Amino acid sequence: MANDRDRAIRDYTVLTPQVVHLGIIRPEVEAANFELKPMMFQMLQTVGQFNGLPNGDHHLHLKLFFEVSDAFKIAGATQDALRLRLFPYSLRDRARAWLNSLPSDFITIWNELADKFLMKYFLPTKNAKLHNEITSFHQLEDENLYEAWEIFKELLRRCPHHGIPCCIQLETFYNRLNLSTRLMVDASDCGALLSKSYTEAYEILERIAKNNYQWSSTRQPVARGAVGVHNIDAITDLSAQVTSLTNMVKAMTSAPAVVKQVAELSCVYCGEEHEFDNCPGNPVSVNYMGNYNRQPQNNPYSNTYNPGWKQHPNFSLSNQNQNAPALSGRNRNTQPPGFHQ
């Protein structure tokens, strides 16, 4: 209590080097001239630092870190001491922030640090996702056996504690292959693959996949069509349609083309450049044109009113009265028998 009273007040508000504690307790090294070699940092930069993002591969990072740390042997320094000192330099960004957030003197041995790292970046949800990718694996149409086999092994590596027995692994891979690939695998060793042991089946797949990789072809398979039918891809078909539509629009919007089309019309009767309805040799057309060209005052059959109708003999009231027979009253009232008005 006396020491607290003797301390300056600003010591409680200002950060001092004495209160900065690391989360890792570095073991003592008995070597007199112990130091981390520059080659170690270069190798860590080459293999890549772990950034702590969700898509990062933590298992691969630990594997590469072991390869770097185990490549150096320093007299007087244990393997755990070298790993605990070197591991912080393999992290960056979020992963380095996580390591700095550990409580002071929290890690004493390497296994504790590795367990904390895996628990932080390998969540149960990620484990379930990787496990589901293994059990639901299937070969794609454009994949050969080598590509499918390498992808399946990569899924197993990314989830090392999947808990799937070895025989179930190969059975899952075999059942998810294409029919043609399964037939090739079974015919290559004169028998079904599932009738072999795990070691034999694994060696068969490795041998066939290696041979498939060495003799792989980049030529795309050509789809077989009906006889006499030309197969074209979607791009060629679309290009032809666009070209056809462009030509149609040009033909519709081109004025000279319309004039040319009208000029090419010819009468089926006389062969002149007019329609058959307007042909002089067409009797219907002649009568129509003659009636149409007459003046209204000279055409007693015009649809419009014409004063010339008064002089027409059929329309004269005086002529009608003179030529009509005189009707007596008896004649006017006489009705044929059986007629009722």
Stockholm file with secondary structure:
# STOCKHOLM 1.0

chainA/1-341         MANDRDRAIRDYTVLTPQVVHLGIIRPEVEAANFELKPMMFQMLQTVGQFNGLPNGDHHLHLKLFFEVSDAFKIAGATQDALRLRLFPYSLRDRARAWLNSLPSDFITIWNELADKFLMKYFLPTKNAKLHNEITSFHQLEDENLYEAWEIFKELLRRCPHHGIPCCIQLETFYNRLNLSTRLMVDASDCGALLSKSYTEAYEILERIAKNNYQWSSTRQPVARGAVGVHNIDAITDLSAQVTSLTNMVKAMTSAPAVVKQVAELSCVYCGEEHEFDNCPGNPVSVNYMGNYNRQPQNNPYSNTYNPGWKQHPNFSLSNQNQNAPALSGRNRNTQPPGFHQ
#=GR chainA/1-341 SS CHHHHHSCGGGGTSCCGGGCCCSBCCCCCCCTTCCCCHHHHHHHHHHCCBCCCTTCCHHHHHHHHHHHHTTCCCTTCCHHHHHHHHGGGGBCHHHHHHHHTSCTTCBCSHHHHHHHHHHHHSCHHHHHHHHHHHHTCCCCTTCCHHHHHHHHHHHHHHCTTCCCCHHHHHHHHHHTSCHHHHHHHHHHTTSCGGGSCHHHHHHHHHHHHHHHHHTCCCCCCCCCCCTTCCCCCHHHHHHHHHHHHHHHHHHHHCHHHHHHHHHTCCCTTTCSSSCGGGCTTCHHHHHHHHHHHSCTTTCTTCSSCCGGGGGCGGGCHHHHHHHSCCCCHHHHHCCCTTCCC
#=GC SS_cons         CHHHHHSCGGGGTSCCGGGCCCSBCCCCCCCTTCCCCHHHHHHHHHHCCBCCCTTCCHHHHHHHHHHHHTTCCCTTCCHHHHHHHHGGGGBCHHHHHHHHTSCTTCBCSHHHHHHHHHHHHSCHHHHHHHHHHHHTCCCCTTCCHHHHHHHHHHHHHHCTTCCCCHHHHHHHHHHTSCHHHHHHHHHHTTSCGGGSCHHHHHHHHHHHHHHHHHTCCCCCCCCCCCTTCCCCCHHHHHHHHHHHHHHHHHHHHCHHHHHHHHHTCCCTTTCSSSCGGGCTTCHHHHHHHHHHHSCTTTCTTCSSCCGGGGGCGGGCHHHHHHHSCCCCHHHHHCCCTTCCC
//
